[in-house]
Amino acid sequence: MFHHKKGSFSAWMLRLRKIIRWPLMTTREPETCAQHSFEVALISHQIALIGQIKFNRDYDPASIALAALYHEASESGGVGDIPSPLKYYNPELTKQIKKIENEVEHSMVYKGLPDYLQKTMAPLVIQLKVDKQTKAIVKAADDLAAFHYSLSEVNGGNREFTDAAKLLEKRVKEHCQQWEEVNEYYHSQFPACMQTLDELSRPHD
């Protein structure tokens, strides 16, 4: 059973910058879980705003962005970044990993935070308590961020990410079919994310 010291929640979360994603594949500057969490928070906030303003959804963009910011809490709390091929190798292994992640999230909130913060933080940190609608937007943003990183690696000549980019592209397109706001973000903002500095700085024709 995990037991996080009282008052240690922020200390554990700040360790996200020490956890490297894609450790067996990356050749560029390593991506940390802290960087990834920021990107997912940014993208999910934009998607939620689009949904709220353009498609009249009843989203709370700020809450969704916060849920995205904390969505990798278990990784900093002791689980670390487990490569997807291993994590999803078979249903039983996936179930056990999810159970461990849930235990870590519970300990971080109910052991690592003062009592008066636990009720507010639980629905943001503990994935089983995250609102389903919020979780869906965060997942779409998560896949978009991973797709962006994978494409960057592929464009840099790293063949390790070829299959990952194809899989993530498929997931992103599925999100686009399911959510109008994700589709709007993907077509209106994502293309610029793959441009060079010169391309981004160039005035519109």
Backbone hydrogen bonds in HBPLUS format (Angstrom, degrees):
<---DONOR---> <-ACCEPTOR-->    atom                        ^
c    i                          cat <-CA-CA->   ^        H-A-AA   ^      H-
h    n   atom  resd res      DA  || num        DHA   H-A  angle D-A-AA Bond
n    s   type  num  typ     dist DA aas  dist angle  dist       angle   num
A0008-SER N   A0005-LYS O   3.02 MM   3  5.47 140.7  2.18 145.2 142.2     1
A0007-GLY N   A0112-GLY O   2.85 MM 105  5.05 127.6  2.13 103.5 115.8     2
A0012-TRP N   A0008-SER O   2.99 MM   4  6.28 155.1  2.05 160.3 167.0     3
A0009-PHE N   A0112-GLY O   3.29 MM 103  4.78 155.6  2.35 125.9 118.9     4
A0013-MET N   A0009-PHE O   2.99 MM   4  6.29 164.1  2.01 154.3 159.1     5
A0014-LEU N   A0010-SER O   2.88 MM   4  6.02 156.6  1.94 151.2 156.7     6
A0015-ARG N   A0012-TRP O   3.01 MM   3  5.29 148.3  2.12 105.0 115.0     7
A0016-LEU N   A0013-MET O   3.00 MM   3  5.68 162.3  2.03 120.8 123.4     8
A0018-LYS N   A0015-ARG O   2.90 MM   3  5.31 159.8  1.94 112.3 119.1     9
A0019-ILE N   A0016-LEU O   3.22 MM   3  5.38 158.7  2.27 105.2 111.6    10
A0033-CYS N   A0019-ILE O   2.90 MM  14  5.67 141.7  2.05 155.4 164.8    11
A0021-ARG N   A0031-GLU O   2.81 MM  10  5.65 174.3  1.81 171.4 173.3    12
A0025-MET N   A0022-TRP O   3.03 MM   3  5.42 164.7  2.06 119.7 124.6    13
A0026-THR N   A0022-TRP O   3.13 MM   4  5.84 170.5  2.14 171.6 168.7    14
A0036-HIS N   A0032-THR O   3.04 MM   4  6.34 165.2  2.07 149.9 154.1    15
A0037-SER N   A0033-CYS O   2.87 MM   4  5.94 157.3  1.92 140.9 147.1    16
A0038-PHE N   A0034-ALA O   3.08 MM   4  6.30 155.2  2.14 146.0 152.0    17
A0039-GLU N   A0035-GLN O   3.05 MM   4  6.36 161.7  2.08 152.0 156.7    18
A0040-VAL N   A0036-HIS O   2.90 MM   4  6.18 161.2  1.94 155.7 160.8    19
A0041-ALA N   A0037-SER O   2.93 MM   4  6.07 154.3  2.00 144.1 151.3    20
A0042-LEU N   A0038-PHE O   2.92 MM   4  6.16 160.2  1.96 152.2 157.4    21
A0043-ILE N   A0039-GLU O   2.91 MM   4  6.11 171.6  1.92 154.6 156.7    22
A0044-SER N   A0040-VAL O   2.90 MM   4  5.87 163.0  1.93 145.4 151.0    23
A0045-HIS N   A0041-ALA O   3.00 MM   4  6.01 150.2  2.09 140.3 148.3    24
A0046-GLN N   A0042-LEU O   3.09 MM   4  6.38 157.3  2.14 148.0 153.6    25
A0047-ILE N   A0043-ILE O   2.94 MM   4  6.20 163.2  1.97 153.5 158.1    26
A0048-ALA N   A0044-SER O   2.90 MM   4  6.03 159.7  1.95 145.4 151.1    27
A0049-LEU N   A0045-HIS O   2.92 MM   4  6.13 155.8  1.98 147.0 153.7    28
A0050-ILE N   A0046-GLN O   2.95 MM   4  6.19 161.1  1.98 150.7 155.6    29
A0051-GLY N   A0047-ILE O   2.91 MM   4  6.15 160.2  1.95 148.6 154.4    30
A0052-GLN N   A0048-ALA O   2.82 MM   4  6.00 156.6  1.87 148.5 155.1    31
A0053-ILE N   A0049-LEU O   2.86 MM   4  5.95 171.8  1.87 156.5 158.4    32
A0054-LYS N   A0050-ILE O   2.81 MM   4  5.39 149.8  1.90 139.1 149.2    33
A0055-PHE N   A0051-GLY O   3.19 MM   4  4.85 133.8  2.42 107.7 120.4    34
A0057-ARG N   A0051-GLY O   2.87 MM   6  5.30 166.4  1.89 131.2 132.1    35
A0063-SER N   A0060-ASP O   3.03 MM   3  5.48 117.9  2.43 112.0 126.3    36
A0064-ILE N   A0060-ASP O   3.07 MM   4  6.33 159.0  2.12 158.2 164.9    37
A0065-ALA N   A0061-PRO O   2.92 MM   4  6.11 157.2  1.97 147.6 153.7    38
A0066-LEU N   A0062-ALA O   3.01 MM   4  6.26 150.6  2.09 143.7 151.7    39
A0067-ALA N   A0063-SER O   2.93 MM   4  6.19 156.2  1.99 146.8 153.1    40
A0068-ALA N   A0064-ILE O   2.99 MM   4  6.25 150.5  2.08 144.6 152.7    41
A0069-LEU N   A0065-ALA O   2.92 MM   4  6.19 147.3  2.03 141.2 150.5    42
A0070-TYR N   A0066-LEU O   3.12 MM   4  6.40 143.1  2.26 146.3 154.7    43
A0071-HIS N   A0068-ALA O   3.23 MM   3  5.01 162.1  2.27 100.2 105.6    44
A0073-ALA N   A0070-TYR O   3.06 MM   3  5.34 151.9  2.14 127.0 124.1    45
A0075-GLU N   A0072-GLU O   2.98 MM   3  5.52 136.0  2.18 113.7 125.5    46
A0076-SER N   A0073-ALA O   3.14 MM   3  5.50 122.3  2.49 105.6 118.3    47
A0077-GLY N   A0073-ALA O   2.97 MM   4  6.14 142.7  2.11 147.0 158.8    48
A0079-VAL N   A0074-SER O   3.05 MM   5  5.85 164.9  2.08 159.6 154.8    49
A0080-GLY N   A0075-GLU O   3.00 MM   5  4.13 145.7  2.12 108.5 115.7    50
A0086-LEU N   A0083-PRO O   3.01 MM   3  5.56 132.6  2.25 114.8 126.5    51
A0087-LYS N   A0083-PRO O   2.93 MM   4  6.14 170.0  1.94 156.1 159.4    52
A0088-TYR N   A0084-SER O   2.89 MM   4  5.81 163.7  1.91 159.0 160.1    53
A0089-TYR N   A0086-LEU O   3.14 MM   3  4.95 162.0  2.18 112.1 109.8    54
A0094-THR N   A0090-ASN O   3.03 MM   4  6.28 167.2  2.05 160.9 165.0    55
A0095-LYS N   A0091-PRO O   2.90 MM   4  6.04 155.5  1.96 145.2 152.0    56
A0096-GLN N   A0092-GLU O   3.05 MM   4  6.32 156.5  2.11 146.6 152.2    57
A0097-ILE N   A0093-LEU O   2.95 MM   4  6.22 158.8  2.00 154.2 160.0    58
A0098-LYS N   A0094-THR O   2.92 MM   4  6.10 163.9  1.95 152.4 156.9    59
A0099-LYS N   A0095-LYS O   2.98 MM   4  6.17 147.4  2.08 141.4 150.6    60
A0100-ILE N   A0096-GLN O   3.02 MM   4  6.31 155.6  2.08 145.8 151.5    61
A0101-GLU N   A0097-ILE O   2.89 MM   4  6.18 162.7  1.92 154.4 159.3    62
A0102-ASN N   A0098-LYS O   2.93 MM   4  6.11 156.2  1.98 145.0 151.3    63
A0103-GLU N   A0099-LYS O   2.99 MM   4  6.28 154.1  2.06 146.2 153.1    64
A0104-VAL N   A0100-ILE O   2.94 MM   4  6.23 156.9  2.00 152.8 159.0    65
A0105-GLU N   A0101-GLU O   2.93 MM   4  6.18 163.7  1.96 152.5 156.7    66
A0106-HIS N   A0102-ASN O   2.95 MM   4  6.15 160.5  1.99 149.0 154.1    67
A0107-SER N   A0103-GLU O   3.00 MM   4  6.18 161.6  2.04 146.3 151.4    68
A0108-MET N   A0104-VAL O   2.87 MM   4  6.10 158.0  1.92 153.4 159.6    69
A0109-VAL N   A0105-GLU O   3.11 MM   4  6.31 155.3  2.17 146.7 152.4    70
A0110-TYR N   A0106-HIS O   2.75 MM   4  5.79 163.4  1.77 162.3 164.2    71
A0111-LYS N   A0107-SER O   2.82 MM   4  4.99 139.6  1.99 129.2 136.5    72
A0112-GLY N   A0107-SER O   3.08 MM   5  6.53 136.5  2.28 147.3 158.0    73
A0112-GLY N   A0108-MET O   3.16 MM   4  4.64 124.6  2.48  96.3 111.0    74
A0117-LEU N   A0114-PRO O   3.06 MM   3  5.65 162.8  2.09 120.6 126.1    75
A0118-GLN N   A0115-ASP O   3.31 MM   3  5.44 145.0  2.44 103.1 112.4    76
A0121-MET N   A0117-LEU O   3.02 MM   4  6.13 157.2  2.07 156.7 164.0    77
A0122-ALA N   A0118-GLN O   2.93 MM   4  5.79 155.0  2.00 154.1 157.8    78
A0124-LEU N   A0121-MET O   2.96 MM   3  5.29 150.5  2.04 113.3 122.8    79
A0125-VAL N   A0121-MET O   3.01 MM   4  6.14 150.9  2.09 161.1 170.4    80
A0126-ILE N   A0122-ALA O   2.98 MM   4  5.43 148.8  2.08 140.1 149.9    81
A0129-LYS N   A0126-ILE O   2.83 MM   3  5.47 154.5  1.90 121.2 129.8    82
A0130-VAL N   A0127-GLN O   3.29 MM   3  5.15 154.7  2.36  97.6 104.9    83
A0135-LYS N   A0131-ASP O   2.81 MM   4  6.06 160.8  1.85 158.0 164.5    84
A0136-ALA N   A0132-LYS O   2.97 MM   4  6.17 148.2  2.08 142.4 150.1    85
A0137-ILE N   A0133-GLN O   3.22 MM   4  6.54 156.3  2.28 147.1 152.1    86
A0138-VAL N   A0134-THR O   2.94 MM   4  6.19 164.1  1.97 156.1 161.0    87
A0139-LYS N   A0135-LYS O   2.87 MM   4  6.00 152.9  1.94 144.0 151.5    88
A0140-ALA N   A0136-ALA O   3.06 MM   4  6.29 156.3  2.12 142.0 147.9    89
A0141-ALA N   A0137-ILE O   2.96 MM   4  6.23 159.7  2.01 149.1 154.7    90
A0142-ASP N   A0138-VAL O   2.76 MM   4  5.94 149.0  1.85 145.3 154.9    91
A0143-ASP N   A0139-LYS O   2.95 MM   4  6.23 159.8  1.99 152.1 155.5    92
A0144-LEU N   A0140-ALA O   2.97 MM   4  6.20 151.9  2.05 144.6 153.1    93
A0145-ALA N   A0141-ALA O   2.90 MM   4  6.10 159.4  1.95 150.5 155.2    94
A0146-ALA N   A0142-ASP O   3.01 MM   4  6.24 159.5  2.05 147.1 153.0    95
A0147-PHE N   A0143-ASP O   2.81 MM   4  5.90 150.4  1.90 142.8 151.5    96
A0148-HIS N   A0144-LEU O   2.91 MM   4  6.11 155.6  1.97 145.8 152.0    97
A0149-TYR N   A0145-ALA O   3.07 MM   4  6.37 159.9  2.11 146.9 151.5    98
A0150-SER N   A0146-ALA O   2.89 MM   4  6.07 159.8  1.93 147.2 153.3    99
A0151-LEU N   A0147-PHE O   2.89 MM   4  6.08 162.3  1.92 152.7 156.9   100
A0152-SER N   A0148-HIS O   3.05 MM   4  6.26 152.0  2.13 143.1 151.0   101
A0153-GLU N   A0149-TYR O   3.02 MM   4  6.35 151.7  2.10 148.0 155.0   102
A0154-VAL N   A0150-SER O   2.91 MM   4  6.20 163.0  1.94 152.8 157.7   103
A0155-ASN N   A0151-LEU O   2.80 MM   4  5.94 164.7  1.82 151.6 156.0   104
A0156-GLY N   A0152-SER O   3.08 MM   4  6.19 126.1  2.38 130.2 143.6   105
A0156-GLY N   A0153-GLU O   3.04 MM   3  4.98 132.4  2.27  93.3 107.1   106
A0158-ASN N   A0153-GLU O   2.98 MM   5  5.37 162.6  2.01 148.9 144.6   107
A0157-GLY N   A0154-VAL O   2.89 MM   3  5.15 159.1  1.93 112.4 116.3   108
A0161-PHE N   A0158-ASN O   3.36 MM   3  6.27 166.0  2.39 120.7 122.7   109
A0162-THR N   A0159-ARG O   3.10 MM   3  5.24 170.7  2.11 112.7 115.4   110
A0165-ALA N   A0161-PHE O   2.85 MM   4  5.91 159.4  1.89 152.7 157.3   111
A0166-LYS N   A0162-THR O   3.18 MM   4  6.44 155.7  2.24 144.4 150.7   112
A0167-LEU N   A0163-ASP O   2.95 MM   4  6.19 163.7  1.98 154.0 158.1   113
A0168-LEU N   A0164-ALA O   2.89 MM   4  6.03 163.5  1.92 151.0 155.9   114
A0169-GLU N   A0165-ALA O   2.88 MM   4  5.96 150.2  1.97 142.4 150.7   115
A0170-LYS N   A0166-LYS O   3.14 MM   4  6.36 154.2  2.20 143.2 149.4   116
A0171-ARG N   A0167-LEU O   3.07 MM   4  6.42 154.7  2.14 145.5 152.3   117
A0172-VAL N   A0168-LEU O   2.85 MM   4  6.05 161.7  1.88 151.6 156.5   118
A0173-LYS N   A0169-GLU O   3.00 MM   4  6.19 159.6  2.04 148.0 153.1   119
A0174-GLU N   A0170-LYS O   3.07 MM   4  6.32 145.1  2.20 141.4 151.0   120
A0175-HIS N   A0171-ARG O   2.94 MM   4  6.31 153.0  2.02 149.8 157.2   121
A0176-CYS N   A0172-VAL O   2.90 MM   4  6.20 153.1  1.97 147.7 155.8   122
A0177-GLN N   A0173-LYS O   3.01 MM   4  6.25 145.8  2.13 140.4 148.6   123
A0178-GLN N   A0174-GLU O   3.09 MM   4  6.31 142.7  2.24 141.1 151.0   124
A0178-GLN N   A0175-HIS O   3.13 MM   3  5.09 123.1  2.47  92.9 107.5   125
A0179-TRP N   A0175-HIS O   2.82 MM   4  5.93 153.4  1.89 156.0 162.7   126
A0183-ASN N   A0179-TRP O   3.12 MM   4  6.41 162.3  2.15 151.0 155.9   127
A0184-GLU N   A0180-GLU O   2.88 MM   4  6.11 152.1  1.95 146.0 153.9   128
A0185-TYR N   A0181-GLU O   3.00 MM   4  6.17 160.2  2.04 140.8 146.0   129
A0186-TYR N   A0182-VAL O   2.85 MM   4  6.01 166.3  1.87 154.0 158.1   130
A0187-HIS N   A0183-ASN O   3.12 MM   4  6.26 152.7  2.19 145.0 150.6   131
A0188-SER N   A0184-GLU O   2.88 MM   4  5.85 144.9  2.00 147.0 157.0   132
A0189-GLN N   A0185-TYR O   2.86 MM   4  5.39 162.5  1.89 147.0 150.2   133
A0190-PHE N   A0185-TYR O   3.26 MM   5  6.56 154.5  2.32 150.6 154.5   134
A0193-CYS N   A0190-PHE O   2.86 MM   3  5.17 135.7  2.06 108.5 121.8   135
A0194-MET N   A0191-PRO O   3.15 MM   3  5.66 159.1  2.19 111.6 117.8   136
A0195-GLN N   A0192-ALA O   3.08 MM   3  5.18 167.4  2.10 110.0 112.9   137
A0200-LEU N   A0196-THR O   2.92 MM   4  6.19 156.0  1.98 151.2 157.9   138
A0201-SER N   A0197-LEU O   2.95 MM   4  6.13 141.8  2.10 144.5 155.0   139
A0202-ARG N   A0198-ASP O   3.06 MM   4  6.09 120.4  2.43 139.5 153.1   140
